[in-house]
Amino acid sequence: MKPKTEARIRLDEVRAAISRIVRGAQSVRYGDRQVNRAELASLRMLEQQYAREVAAEEARLAGRGRNRINYLSI
């Protein structure tokens, strides 16, 4: 089993928050106060960012770092 990286943990948390919002938990009422959670659009942007970080971390751990081939013409 692969160890969970920091980026993977954050990605899972953001996806859980998106899931709660989609199921209807956008706002919560505590007595006479109402609390709104993060907007779906901002969570989607965070999800994309963390997904890129997870892909980069997993590629690095698998030994498939970034390809740095340069083609020069003479």
LINLIN-V44029 format. One record per backbone hydrogen bond with DSSP energy under -0.5 kcal/mol. CO is the residue of the C=O (numbers start at 1). NH is the residue of the N-H. If there is no record, write none. Layout:
co nh
CO NH
CO NH
This chain:
co nh
3 5
5 9
6 10
7 11
8 12
9 13
10 14
11 15
12 16
13 17
14 18
15 19
16 20
17 21
18 22
19 23
20 25
21 24
26 37
28 30
28 35
29 31
30 33
33 30
35 28
39 43
40 44
41 45
42 46
43 47
44 48
45 49
46 50
47 51
48 52
49 53
50 54
51 55
52 56
53 57
54 58
55 59
56 60
57 61
58 62
59 64
60 63
63 65
70 72
